[in-house]
Amino acid sequence: MSFASDTFSVAVTLFKLATGKILDTASFNRDQLLATIDDPRKHELISFALHADPSKRPTEEGLLQKITSLAPSSMLKSEFRAQVF
């Protein structure tokens, strides 16, 4: 196990939260899956983390920076969570 596999798991979980659908990793088509996400921030975050190739997945620092960059600074944490998830 590596952080790359953890990142993929996080992306799969975020996809489920964003769409209500379980990601079928057997027929993984990244572009088709991302096309089902309407919210631009959710799309950007999941797109950033969801790669079949582990070498293309972000580091833990990169993932944290992406999440932070997408979180509106004027919003309370609970409000952001309600909108994103």
Buried (B, 14 or more C-beta within 10 A) or exposed (E): EEBBEEBBEBBBBBBEEBBEEEBEEEEEEBEEBBEEBEEEBBBBBBBBBBBEEEEEBBEEEEBEEBBEEBBEEEEEEEEBEEEBE
